[in-house]
Amino acid sequence: MATLYVIATPIGNLGDMTFRAVETLKTVDLVACEDTRQTLKLLTHFGIRARLLSCRAANEASASRKVIAALDERKTVAYCSDAGTPAISDPGAILARSAASAGHTVVPLPGASAFASLVSVAGISDKTVVFEGFLSPKGGRRKSRLKELLETGAAFVLYESPFRILKLFADIVDLERERYVCVGREMTKVHEEYLRGSALEISAILKEKTELRGEFAVFVSGHDAKAQTGCKYLPVYADNESKEVIV
């Protein structure tokens, strides 16, 4: 049977693309992707020409059937979401399951992940970390789910847009203001920044900013900030000249 490669792509810095991913994309017969325009930018950067097939959340089931048909013809296929690892708050799960159920080999090519990246710099060794991703934009549902997550005593990771980040922190502060959090903004990009401290401290810092831009990832520990050491505001800016970012 044929092989479906599930490929992680950079979350910002194109230097994070793995050698294996580049070489695989050069050889496959078809590249299924969340957004053909975004993936085309990535392929062009690495001098790769490939046939593209749209496979996004809205059409993943029907697109999966087209991929399976290609695999049945013994063609090799790669799947990429817009950024990071497919199926982690991105499409890809339906396709991977469908390909495996059809008897084809499904191979992951690991790489960039906002979830793993944030956990690696959070500075906390919680034994259990739950990946939650985006919460509901509706205030009542968001706060209700936050309450459930906080009551588990486990750490968890959320994704949030700049338009709702203050509302998210207002809810966390209302429920558990002393809980330790680490926020990553624009990770691996030119204006990369990290904030560490209690939910109350980070909420105050975010409120002071004149403008909030970029995507946010939020690590919430199962423990209070007072139990940690070195929990404070810590911006991290990388050398802009070394950043290759998809615009």
Backbone torsions as a table, in degrees:
resi	resn	phi	psi	omega
1	MET	NA	169.2	-176.5
2	ALA	-89.1	178.1	-175.7
3	THR	-122.5	135.5	171.3
4	LEU	-106.1	121.5	177.4
5	TYR	-98.7	123.2	177.7
6	VAL	-98.5	109.8	-166.4
7	ILE	-111.2	125.5	173.5
8	ALA	-78.3	138.7	178.9
9	THR	-122.7	161.5	-175.7
10	PRO	-57.1	146.6	175.3
11	ILE	-91.1	3.1	177.9
12	GLY	176.8	-65.2	-177.5
13	ASN	-77.7	115.8	-177.3
14	LEU	-66.2	-16.5	176.7
15	GLY	-67.3	-12.2	179.4
16	ASP	-84.8	-2.2	176.1
17	MET	-68.2	133.5	-177.2
18	THR	-82.0	154.0	177.0
19	PHE	-59.1	-41.8	-178.0
20	ARG	-62.5	-40.3	179.9
21	ALA	-64.1	-44.2	179.8
22	VAL	-61.6	-47.5	-178.4
23	GLU	-64.6	-36.4	179.5
24	THR	-68.0	-43.8	179.8
25	LEU	-62.9	-26.6	178.2
26	LYS	-71.8	-23.5	-170.8
27	THR	-107.0	-17.4	-175.5
28	VAL	-72.1	159.4	180.0
29	ASP	-83.9	-25.7	-175.6
30	LEU	-148.8	138.9	174.8
31	VAL	-115.7	109.3	173.1
32	ALA	-87.5	140.9	-174.1
33	CYS	-153.5	157.6	-178.6
34	GLU	-65.7	-42.9	-179.6
35	ASP	-138.1	112.2	-176.5
36	THR	-61.5	-32.6	-179.9
37	ARG	-67.7	-42.6	-179.3
38	GLN	-68.4	-44.9	-180.0
39	THR	-66.7	-33.3	177.4
40	LEU	-61.7	-38.4	176.7
41	LYS	-60.6	-43.8	-179.1
42	LEU	-64.3	-47.6	-178.8
43	LEU	-64.4	-41.0	179.2
44	THR	-61.5	-39.2	179.8
45	HIS	-59.7	-36.1	-178.5
46	PHE	-98.9	11.5	176.3
47	GLY	67.0	34.6	-178.0
48	ILE	-106.5	131.9	174.1
49	ARG	-112.5	129.6	-176.4
50	ALA	-153.2	156.9	173.6
51	ARG	-79.3	130.6	-175.3
52	LEU	-111.3	146.6	176.6
53	LEU	-134.0	126.0	179.0
54	SER	-69.5	128.3	177.7
55	CYS	-143.6	81.7	-176.9
56	ARG	-108.0	-179.9	-176.0
57	ALA	-58.5	-38.9	-175.0
58	ALA	-71.3	-24.2	-177.1
59	ASN	-129.0	19.8	-173.5
60	GLU	-60.2	-37.9	-178.7
61	ALA	-64.4	-48.1	-179.1
62	SER	-70.5	-38.3	178.1
63	ALA	-65.6	-34.2	178.9
64	SER	-60.9	-36.9	178.6
65	ARG	-64.3	-35.9	177.4
66	LYS	-68.4	-38.7	177.9
67	VAL	-65.4	-44.1	179.4
68	ILE	-60.4	-40.1	178.8
69	ALA	-61.2	-40.7	178.1
70	ALA	-66.4	-41.3	178.3
71	LEU	-64.6	-37.4	178.1
72	ASP	-62.3	-26.1	177.1
73	GLU	-87.9	11.8	178.7
74	ARG	65.4	30.2	174.0
75	LYS	-91.7	145.1	177.2
76	THR	-89.1	140.8	-175.2
77	VAL	-131.1	141.8	172.8
78	ALA	-114.6	147.7	174.1
79	TYR	-124.1	131.8	177.8
80	CYS	-131.2	134.3	168.1
81	SER	-88.8	-179.3	-173.4
82	ASP	-60.6	-41.1	-178.4
83	ALA	-160.4	143.7	179.6
84	GLY	83.8	-158.2	-174.9
85	THR	-95.8	125.5	178.3
86	PRO	-53.8	149.9	177.5
87	ALA	74.5	-0.3	173.2
88	ILE	-106.1	91.5	-173.2
89	SER	59.9	27.9	179.0
90	ASP	-145.4	162.6	174.9
91	PRO	-63.3	167.0	176.6
92	GLY	135.0	-27.5	-176.7
93	ALA	-65.8	-44.3	-179.4
94	ILE	-62.7	-43.5	-179.4
95	LEU	-63.4	-46.3	-179.4
96	ALA	-61.8	-43.4	179.9
97	ARG	-65.6	-42.4	-179.1
98	SER	-64.0	-42.7	-179.6
99	ALA	-65.3	-42.9	179.3
100	ALA	-65.7	-40.3	180.0
101	SER	-65.3	-28.9	179.2
102	ALA	-81.6	0.3	176.2
103	GLY	92.4	7.9	-179.2
104	HIS	-90.0	160.3	178.9
105	THR	-83.5	132.0	178.0
106	VAL	-116.6	117.8	-173.8
107	VAL	-119.3	124.2	176.5
108	PRO	-83.9	138.6	170.7
109	LEU	-112.0	95.5	-172.6
110	PRO	-66.8	157.5	179.7
111	GLY	-178.0	-138.2	-174.1
112	ALA	-63.0	142.4	175.8
113	SER	-155.1	123.6	179.1
114	ALA	-61.4	-37.4	179.3
115	PHE	-60.7	-54.6	-178.3
116	ALA	-65.8	-37.0	-179.4
117	SER	-62.3	-44.6	-178.3
118	LEU	-68.1	-43.7	179.3
119	VAL	-59.1	-36.0	-176.2
120	SER	-68.5	-22.3	-179.4
121	VAL	-113.3	3.7	-178.1
122	ALA	-67.5	-25.9	177.0
123	GLY	79.0	16.0	-178.9
124	ILE	-125.9	139.9	-177.1
125	SER	-108.1	47.5	174.9
126	ASP	-58.2	134.1	-176.4
127	LYS	-71.8	-30.2	179.7
128	THR	-118.6	125.3	177.4
129	VAL	-126.7	119.3	-178.7
130	VAL	-95.5	130.5	174.1
131	PHE	-93.6	116.2	-178.0
132	GLU	-106.0	-31.4	-179.0
133	GLY	73.3	-142.5	-178.4
134	PHE	-79.4	131.0	173.1
135	LEU	-84.9	170.0	178.8
136	SER	-61.5	139.9	176.4
137	PRO	-71.3	-13.4	178.8
138	LYS	-80.5	126.7	-172.7
139	GLY	-53.7	-46.1	-177.5
140	GLY	-64.0	-45.4	179.9
141	ARG	-67.2	-39.7	-179.8
142	ARG	-60.8	-49.2	-176.6
143	LYS	-67.9	-36.7	178.8
144	SER	-63.3	-43.1	179.4
145	ARG	-69.1	-38.6	176.6
146	LEU	-58.3	-43.9	179.1
147	LYS	-58.9	-43.7	178.7
148	GLU	-62.5	-44.0	-179.3
149	LEU	-65.4	-43.6	-179.1
150	LEU	-64.7	-35.4	-177.4
151	GLU	-72.8	-16.5	178.9
152	THR	-70.9	-24.8	-177.0
153	GLY	79.9	2.4	177.9
154	ALA	-96.5	157.6	174.0
155	ALA	-76.3	156.2	176.8
156	PHE	-150.3	158.2	-178.5
157	VAL	-121.3	131.3	178.8
158	LEU	-118.5	154.0	169.0
159	TYR	-111.6	145.5	178.4
160	GLU	-152.4	152.1	179.1
161	SER	-86.1	161.8	178.1
162	PRO	-66.2	-17.0	-177.6
163	PHE	-81.6	-19.3	-177.5
164	ARG	-123.1	3.2	-175.3
165	ILE	-62.8	-38.2	179.9
166	LEU	-67.5	-37.5	178.0
167	LYS	-66.3	-39.6	177.6
168	LEU	-59.9	-47.3	-178.2
169	PHE	-69.9	-30.5	176.3
170	ALA	-62.2	-38.8	178.5
171	ASP	-69.7	-42.7	179.6
172	ILE	-63.1	-43.1	179.9
173	VAL	-62.5	-40.4	179.9
174	ASP	-64.6	-31.8	-176.8
175	LEU	-93.0	-44.6	-175.7
176	GLU	-150.0	75.4	-171.8
177	ARG	-66.5	-23.0	-178.1
178	GLU	-94.1	0.9	-178.4
179	ARG	-65.6	136.0	179.4
180	TYR	-71.2	133.4	177.4
181	VAL	-134.3	154.1	172.4
182	CYS	-131.6	123.2	-178.2
183	VAL	-110.0	130.4	174.3
184	GLY	-111.0	128.1	178.5
185	ARG	-122.0	132.6	178.2
186	GLU	53.6	45.2	-176.0
187	MET	-59.1	134.2	-179.0
188	THR	71.9	0.0	-178.1
189	LYS	-97.9	-177.9	-174.0
190	VAL	-59.5	-43.6	-176.3
191	HIS	-101.8	38.0	178.4
192	GLU	-54.6	135.4	-177.4
193	GLU	-151.4	144.3	177.6
194	TYR	-130.2	139.7	177.3
195	LEU	-123.9	132.3	-179.2
196	ARG	-130.9	137.0	178.3
197	GLY	157.9	-163.8	177.6
198	SER	-75.8	160.5	178.5
199	ALA	-58.1	-38.3	179.7
200	LEU	-65.2	-43.6	179.7
201	GLU	-64.2	-44.8	-178.0
202	ILE	-69.0	-37.2	177.1
203	SER	-59.7	-42.1	179.7
204	ALA	-65.3	-39.9	179.0
205	ILE	-63.7	-44.4	-179.3
206	LEU	-65.3	-36.7	179.7
207	LYS	-65.9	-29.2	-178.4
208	GLU	-76.2	-18.5	-178.1
209	LYS	-71.2	136.5	-178.5
210	THR	-71.2	-28.2	-179.9
211	GLU	-151.1	135.6	179.1
212	LEU	-108.4	120.0	-179.4
213	ARG	-127.6	159.5	174.8
214	GLY	87.4	167.7	179.0
215	GLU	-86.4	144.2	-178.3
216	PHE	-113.1	141.6	168.6
217	ALA	-121.1	135.1	-173.1
218	VAL	-126.1	119.1	175.1
219	PHE	-97.5	123.7	178.2
220	VAL	-115.6	116.0	-178.4
221	SER	-73.7	162.0	174.1
222	GLY	-82.3	1.2	-176.5
223	HIS	-124.2	159.4	177.4
224	ASP	-74.9	154.8	-179.8
225	ALA	-63.6	-29.7	-178.4
226	LYS	-63.3	-22.7	-179.9
227	ALA	-84.0	-5.3	-177.8
228	GLN	-105.5	165.8	176.2
229	THR	-117.8	148.3	177.2
230	GLY	69.9	25.5	-179.0
231	CYS	-86.6	99.3	-178.9
232	LYS	-155.0	172.6	179.0
233	TYR	-64.3	125.8	-177.7
234	LEU	-142.8	88.5	178.1
235	PRO	-72.8	144.8	178.1
236	VAL	-127.7	116.7	178.3
237	TYR	-116.4	126.2	179.5
238	ALA	-90.9	167.5	177.6
239	ASP	-63.4	112.3	-176.1
240	ASN	-57.8	-33.4	-175.9
241	GLU	-68.4	-20.0	-178.3
242	SER	-92.1	-0.2	-175.6
243	LYS	-92.6	125.2	171.8
244	GLU	-112.9	105.5	-170.2
245	VAL	-116.8	136.0	173.9
246	ILE	-71.6	122.7	-179.4
247	VAL	-96.3	NA	NA
